[in-house]
């Protein structure tokens, strides 16, 4: 999962992103998992 992160984040935002990362990353992962769950549920 972490391999796809650098591609999503612009290189210029790296310093700012690093300061925000822990909480935002967890929130992003949660929403992504929820979205994926919803997709799987709809596909089934």
mmCIF file of the N, C-alpha and C atoms, coordinates in Angstrom:
data_MODEL
# 
_entry.id   MODEL 
# 
loop_
_atom_site.group_PDB 
_atom_site.id 
_atom_site.type_symbol 
_atom_site.label_atom_id 
_atom_site.label_alt_id 
_atom_site.label_comp_id 
_atom_site.label_asym_id 
_atom_site.label_entity_id 
_atom_site.label_seq_id 
_atom_site.pdbx_PDB_ins_code 
_atom_site.Cartn_x 
_atom_site.Cartn_y 
_atom_site.Cartn_z 
_atom_site.occupancy 
_atom_site.B_iso_or_equiv 
_atom_site.pdbx_formal_charge 
_atom_site.auth_seq_id 
_atom_site.auth_comp_id 
_atom_site.auth_asym_id 
_atom_site.auth_atom_id 
_atom_site.pdbx_PDB_model_num 
ATOM 1   N N  . UNK A 1 1  ? 0.824   -1.201 0.000  1.00 0.00 ? 1  UNK A N  1 
ATOM 2   C CA . UNK A 1 1  ? 0.000   0.000  0.000  1.00 0.00 ? 1  UNK A CA 1 
ATOM 3   C C  . UNK A 1 1  ? 0.861   1.255  0.000  1.00 0.00 ? 1  UNK A C  1 
ATOM 4   N N  . UNK A 1 2  ? 1.919   1.255  0.786  1.00 0.00 ? 2  UNK A N  1 
ATOM 5   C CA . UNK A 1 2  ? 2.754   2.447  0.913  1.00 0.00 ? 2  UNK A CA 1 
ATOM 6   C C  . UNK A 1 2  ? 3.500   2.757  -0.375 1.00 0.00 ? 2  UNK A C  1 
ATOM 7   N N  . UNK A 1 3  ? 3.642   1.763  -1.249 1.00 0.00 ? 3  UNK A N  1 
ATOM 8   C CA . UNK A 1 3  ? 4.347   1.982  -2.507 1.00 0.00 ? 3  UNK A CA 1 
ATOM 9   C C  . UNK A 1 3  ? 3.622   2.973  -3.397 1.00 0.00 ? 3  UNK A C  1 
ATOM 10  N N  . UNK A 1 4  ? 2.306   3.037  -3.306 1.00 0.00 ? 4  UNK A N  1 
ATOM 11  C CA . UNK A 1 4  ? 1.518   3.929  -4.138 1.00 0.00 ? 4  UNK A CA 1 
ATOM 12  C C  . UNK A 1 4  ? 1.467   5.348  -3.601 1.00 0.00 ? 4  UNK A C  1 
ATOM 13  N N  . UNK A 1 5  ? 1.903   5.548  -2.358 1.00 0.00 ? 5  UNK A N  1 
ATOM 14  C CA . UNK A 1 5  ? 1.809   6.855  -1.726 1.00 0.00 ? 5  UNK A CA 1 
ATOM 15  C C  . UNK A 1 5  ? 2.605   7.956  -2.422 1.00 0.00 ? 5  UNK A C  1 
ATOM 16  N N  . UNK A 1 6  ? 3.917   7.750  -2.702 1.00 0.00 ? 6  UNK A N  1 
ATOM 17  C CA . UNK A 1 6  ? 4.712   8.800  -3.342 1.00 0.00 ? 6  UNK A CA 1 
ATOM 18  C C  . UNK A 1 6  ? 4.097   9.310  -4.642 1.00 0.00 ? 6  UNK A C  1 
ATOM 19  N N  . UNK A 1 7  ? 3.474   8.427  -5.393 1.00 0.00 ? 7  UNK A N  1 
ATOM 20  C CA . UNK A 1 7  ? 2.877   8.818  -6.667 1.00 0.00 ? 7  UNK A CA 1 
ATOM 21  C C  . UNK A 1 7  ? 1.700   9.764  -6.441 1.00 0.00 ? 7  UNK A C  1 
ATOM 22  N N  . UNK A 1 8  ? 0.999   9.574  -5.327 1.00 0.00 ? 8  UNK A N  1 
ATOM 23  C CA . UNK A 1 8  ? -0.168  10.408 -5.031 1.00 0.00 ? 8  UNK A CA 1 
ATOM 24  C C  . UNK A 1 8  ? 0.235   11.787 -4.530 1.00 0.00 ? 8  UNK A C  1 
ATOM 25  N N  . UNK A 1 9  ? 1.381   11.857 -3.850 1.00 0.00 ? 9  UNK A N  1 
ATOM 26  C CA . UNK A 1 9  ? 1.816   13.114 -3.245 1.00 0.00 ? 9  UNK A CA 1 
ATOM 27  C C  . UNK A 1 9  ? 2.799   13.860 -4.140 1.00 0.00 ? 9  UNK A C  1 
ATOM 28  N N  . UNK A 1 10 ? 2.479   15.107 -4.506 1.00 0.00 ? 10 UNK A N  1 
ATOM 29  C CA . UNK A 1 10 ? 3.413   15.920 -5.296 1.00 0.00 ? 10 UNK A CA 1 
ATOM 30  C C  . UNK A 1 10 ? 4.724   16.085 -4.531 1.00 0.00 ? 10 UNK A C  1 
ATOM 31  N N  . UNK A 1 11 ? 5.841   16.057 -5.233 1.00 0.00 ? 11 UNK A N  1 
ATOM 32  C CA . UNK A 1 11 ? 7.149   16.131 -4.577 1.00 0.00 ? 11 UNK A CA 1 
ATOM 33  C C  . UNK A 1 11 ? 7.343   17.454 -3.852 1.00 0.00 ? 11 UNK A C  1 
ATOM 34  N N  . UNK A 1 12 ? 6.706   18.520 -4.332 1.00 0.00 ? 12 UNK A N  1 
ATOM 35  C CA . UNK A 1 12 ? 6.864   19.837 -3.707 1.00 0.00 ? 12 UNK A CA 1 
ATOM 36  C C  . UNK A 1 12 ? 6.192   19.886 -2.346 1.00 0.00 ? 12 UNK A C  1 
ATOM 37  N N  . UNK A 1 13 ? 5.184   19.042 -2.137 1.00 0.00 ? 13 UNK A N  1 
ATOM 38  C CA . UNK A 1 13 ? 4.456   19.041 -0.876 1.00 0.00 ? 13 UNK A CA 1 
ATOM 39  C C  . UNK A 1 13 ? 5.072   18.113 0.168  1.00 0.00 ? 13 UNK A C  1 
ATOM 40  N N  . UNK A 1 14 ? 6.154   17.432 -0.201 1.00 0.00 ? 14 UNK A N  1 
ATOM 41  C CA . UNK A 1 14 ? 6.764   16.441 0.677  1.00 0.00 ? 14 UNK A CA 1 
ATOM 42  C C  . UNK A 1 14 ? 6.992   16.928 2.119  1.00 0.00 ? 14 UNK A C  1 
ATOM 43  N N  . UNK A 1 15 ? 7.657   18.085 2.341  1.00 0.00 ? 15 UNK A N  1 
ATOM 44  C CA . UNK A 1 15 ? 7.906   18.536 3.719  1.00 0.00 ? 15 UNK A CA 1 
ATOM 45  C C  . UNK A 1 15 ? 6.607   18.722 4.499  1.00 0.00 ? 15 UNK A C  1 
ATOM 46  N N  . UNK A 1 16 ? 5.644   19.383 3.888  1.00 0.00 ? 16 UNK A N  1 
ATOM 47  C CA . UNK A 1 16 ? 4.358   19.620 4.544  1.00 0.00 ? 16 UNK A CA 1 
ATOM 48  C C  . UNK A 1 16 ? 3.656   18.301 4.795  1.00 0.00 ? 16 UNK A C  1 
ATOM 49  N N  . UNK A 1 17 ? 3.727   17.422 3.806  1.00 0.00 ? 17 UNK A N  1 
ATOM 50  C CA . UNK A 1 17 ? 3.063   16.126 3.902  1.00 0.00 ? 17 UNK A CA 1 
ATOM 51  C C  . UNK A 1 17 ? 3.624   15.318 5.076  1.00 0.00 ? 17 UNK A C  1 
ATOM 52  N N  . UNK A 1 18 ? 4.932   15.402 5.281  1.00 0.00 ? 18 UNK A N  1 
ATOM 53  C CA . UNK A 1 18 ? 5.565   14.627 6.345  1.00 0.00 ? 18 UNK A CA 1 
ATOM 54  C C  . UNK A 1 18 ? 5.087   15.064 7.723  1.00 0.00 ? 18 UNK A C  1 
ATOM 55  N N  . UNK A 1 19 ? 4.801   16.362 7.876  1.00 0.00 ? 19 UNK A N  1 
ATOM 56  C CA . UNK A 1 19 ? 4.359   16.853 9.183  1.00 0.00 ? 19 UNK A CA 1 
ATOM 57  C C  . UNK A 1 19 ? 2.927   16.417 9.461  1.00 0.00 ? 19 UNK A C  1 
ATOM 58  N N  . UNK A 1 20 ? 2.142   16.282 8.411  1.00 0.00 ? 20 UNK A N  1 
ATOM 59  C CA . UNK A 1 20 ? 0.727   15.933 8.554  1.00 0.00 ? 20 UNK A CA 1 
ATOM 60  C C  . UNK A 1 20 ? 0.505   14.425 8.498  1.00 0.00 ? 20 UNK A C  1 
ATOM 61  N N  . UNK A 1 21 ? 1.469   13.721 7.914  1.00 0.00 ? 21 UNK A N  1 
ATOM 62  C CA . UNK A 1 21 ? 1.307   12.313 7.562  1.00 0.00 ? 21 UNK A CA 1 
ATOM 63  C C  . UNK A 1 21 ? 0.587   11.387 8.547  1.00 0.00 ? 21 UNK A C  1 
ATOM 64  N N  . UNK A 1 22 ? 1.046   11.219 9.807  1.00 0.00 ? 22 UNK A N  1 
ATOM 65  C CA . UNK A 1 22 ? 0.499   10.139 10.649 1.00 0.00 ? 22 UNK A CA 1 
ATOM 66  C C  . UNK A 1 22 ? -1.019  10.121 10.727 1.00 0.00 ? 22 UNK A C  1 
ATOM 67  N N  . UNK A 1 23 ? -1.618  11.255 11.100 1.00 0.00 ? 23 UNK A N  1 
ATOM 68  C CA . UNK A 1 23 ? -3.067  11.302 11.262 1.00 0.00 ? 23 UNK A CA 1 
ATOM 69  C C  . UNK A 1 23 ? -3.780  11.244 9.922  1.00 0.00 ? 23 UNK A C  1 
ATOM 70  N N  . UNK A 1 24 ? -3.306  12.014 8.963  1.00 0.00 ? 24 UNK A N  1 
ATOM 71  C CA . UNK A 1 24 ? -3.941  12.063 7.649  1.00 0.00 ? 24 UNK A CA 1 
ATOM 72  C C  . UNK A 1 24 ? -3.851  10.715 6.953  1.00 0.00 ? 24 UNK A C  1 
ATOM 73  N N  . UNK A 1 25 ? -2.700  10.057 7.098  1.00 0.00 ? 25 UNK A N  1 
ATOM 74  C CA . UNK A 1 25 ? -2.497  8.764  6.451  1.00 0.00 ? 25 UNK A CA 1 
ATOM 75  C C  . UNK A 1 25 ? -3.491  7.738  6.997  1.00 0.00 ? 25 UNK A C  1 
ATOM 76  N N  . UNK A 1 26 ? -3.666  7.766  8.312  1.00 0.00 ? 26 UNK A N  1 
ATOM 77  C CA . UNK A 1 26 ? -4.594  6.831  8.949  1.00 0.00 ? 26 UNK A CA 1 
ATOM 78  C C  . UNK A 1 26 ? -6.015  7.104  8.480  1.00 0.00 ? 26 UNK A C  1 
ATOM 79  N N  . UNK A 1 27 ? -6.360  8.382  8.376  1.00 0.00 ? 27 UNK A N  1 
ATOM 80  C CA . UNK A 1 27 ? -7.694  8.772  7.923  1.00 0.00 ? 27 UNK A CA 1 
ATOM 81  C C  . UNK A 1 27 ? -7.901  8.352  6.476  1.00 0.00 ? 27 UNK A C  1 
ATOM 82  N N  . UNK A 1 28 ? -6.875  8.574  5.657  1.00 0.00 ? 28 UNK A N  1 
ATOM 83  C CA . UNK A 1 28 ? -6.963  8.205  4.241  1.00 0.00 ? 28 UNK A CA 1 
ATOM 84  C C  . UNK A 1 28 ? -7.117  6.694  4.084  1.00 0.00 ? 28 UNK A C  1 
ATOM 85  N N  . UNK A 1 29 ? -6.353  5.937  4.874  1.00 0.00 ? 29 UNK A N  1 
ATOM 86  C CA . UNK A 1 29 ? -6.438  4.480  4.800  1.00 0.00 ? 29 UNK A CA 1 
ATOM 87  C C  . UNK A 1 29 ? -7.824  4.000  5.217  1.00 0.00 ? 29 UNK A C  1 
ATOM 88  N N  . UNK A 1 30 ? -8.380  4.615  6.252  1.00 0.00 ? 30 UNK A N  1 
ATOM 89  C CA . UNK A 1 30 ? -9.706  4.228  6.730  1.00 0.00 ? 30 UNK A CA 1 
ATOM 90  C C  . UNK A 1 30 ? -10.762 4.477  5.666  1.00 0.00 ? 30 UNK A C  1 
ATOM 91  N N  . UNK A 1 31 ? -10.722 5.662  5.063  1.00 0.00 ? 31 UNK A N  1 
ATOM 92  C CA . UNK A 1 31 ? -11.706 6.000  4.032  1.00 0.00 ? 31 UNK A CA 1 
ATOM 93  C C  . UNK A 1 31 ? -11.526 5.114  2.805  1.00 0.00 ? 31 UNK A C  1 
ATOM 94  N N  . UNK A 1 32 ? -10.272 4.809  2.479  1.00 0.00 ? 32 UNK A N  1 
ATOM 95  C CA . UNK A 1 32 ? -9.992  3.951  1.325  1.00 0.00 ? 32 UNK A CA 1 
ATOM 96  C C  . UNK A 1 32 ? -10.529 2.545  1.569  1.00 0.00 ? 32 UNK A C  1 
ATOM 97  N N  . UNK A 1 33 ? -10.299 2.032  2.776  1.00 0.00 ? 33 UNK A N  1 
ATOM 98  C CA . UNK A 1 33 ? -10.803 0.697  3.119  1.00 0.00 ? 33 UNK A CA 1 
ATOM 99  C C  . UNK A 1 33 ? -12.322 0.663  3.064  1.00 0.00 ? 33 UNK A C  1 
ATOM 100 N N  . UNK A 1 34 ? -12.948 1.729  3.555  1.00 0.00 ? 34 UNK A N  1 
ATOM 101 C CA . UNK A 1 34 ? -14.407 1.809  3.539  1.00 0.00 ? 34 UNK A CA 1 
ATOM 102 C C  . UNK A 1 34 ? -14.914 1.833  2.106  1.00 0.00 ? 34 UNK A C  1 
ATOM 103 N N  . UNK A 1 35 ? -14.237 2.614  1.270  1.00 0.00 ? 35 UNK A N  1 
ATOM 104 C CA . UNK A 1 35 ? -14.615 2.725  -0.139 1.00 0.00 ? 35 UNK A CA 1 
ATOM 105 C C  . UNK A 1 35 ? -14.477 1.378  -0.845 1.00 0.00 ? 35 UNK A C  1 
ATOM 106 N N  . UNK A 1 36 ? -13.375 0.695  -0.556 1.00 0.00 ? 36 UNK A N  1 
ATOM 107 C CA . UNK A 1 36 ? -13.119 -0.611 -1.172 1.00 0.00 ? 36 UNK A CA 1 
ATOM 108 C C  . UNK A 1 36 ? -14.162 -1.630 -0.699 1.00 0.00 ? 36 UNK A C  1 
ATOM 109 N N  . UNK A 1 37 ? -14.507 -1.549 0.581  1.00 0.00 ? 37 UNK A N  1 
ATOM 110 C CA . UNK A 1 37 ? -15.515 -2.441 1.146  1.00 0.00 ? 37 UNK A CA 1 
ATOM 111 C C  . UNK A 1 37 ? -16.854 -2.220 0.451  1.00 0.00 ? 37 UNK A C  1 
ATOM 112 N N  . UNK A 1 38 ? -17.206 -0.949 0.254  1.00 0.00 ? 38 UNK A N  1 
ATOM 113 C CA . UNK A 1 38 ? -18.466 -0.607 -0.395 1.00 0.00 ? 38 UNK A CA 1 
ATOM 114 C C  . UNK A 1 38 ? -18.483 -1.101 -1.832 1.00 0.00 ? 38 UNK A C  1 
ATOM 115 N N  . UNK A 1 39 ? -17.343 -0.971 -2.510 1.00 0.00 ? 39 UNK A N  1 
ATOM 116 C CA . UNK A 1 39 ? -17.222 -1.436 -3.893 1.00 0.00 ? 39 UNK A CA 1 
ATOM 117 C C  . UNK A 1 39 ? -17.408 -2.950 -3.967 1.00 0.00 ? 39 UNK A C  1 
ATOM 118 N N  . UNK A 1 40 ? -16.749 -3.653 -3.066 1.00 0.00 ? 40 UNK A N  1 
ATOM 119 C CA . UNK A 1 40 ? -16.840 -5.112 -3.039 1.00 0.00 ? 40 UNK A CA 1 
ATOM 120 C C  . UNK A 1 40 ? -18.271 -5.550 -2.748 1.00 0.00 ? 40 UNK A C  1 
ATOM 121 N N  . UNK A 1 41 ? -18.926 -4.829 -1.844 1.00 0.00 ? 41 UNK A N  1 
ATOM 122 C CA . UNK A 1 41 ? -20.303 -5.156 -1.475 1.00 0.00 ? 41 UNK A CA 1 
ATOM 123 C C  . UNK A 1 41 ? -21.236 -4.960 -2.665 1.00 0.00 ? 41 UNK A C  1 
ATOM 124 N N  . UNK A 1 42 ? -20.992 -3.892 -3.415 1.00 0.00 ? 42 UNK A N  1 
ATOM 125 C CA . UNK A 1 42 ? -21.821 -3.589 -4.574 1.00 0.00 ? 42 UNK A CA 1 
ATOM 126 C C  . UNK A 1 42 ? -21.587 -4.602 -5.691 1.00 0.00 ? 42 UNK A C  1 
ATOM 127 N N  . UNK A 1 43 ? -20.343 -5.047 -5.819 1.00 0.00 ? 43 UNK A N  1 
ATOM 128 C CA . UNK A 1 43 ? -19.985 -5.992 -6.886 1.00 0.00 ? 43 UNK A CA 1 
ATOM 129 C C  . UNK A 1 43 ? -20.557 -7.385 -6.601 1.00 0.00 ? 43 UNK A C  1 
ATOM 130 N N  . UNK A 1 44 ? -20.643 -7.732 -5.323 1.00 0.00 ? 44 UNK A N  1 
ATOM 131 C CA . UNK A 1 44 ? -21.128 -9.067 -4.945 1.00 0.00 ? 44 UNK A CA 1 
ATOM 132 C C  . UNK A 1 44 ? -22.613 -9.240 -5.262 1.00 0.00 ? 44 UNK A C  1 
# 
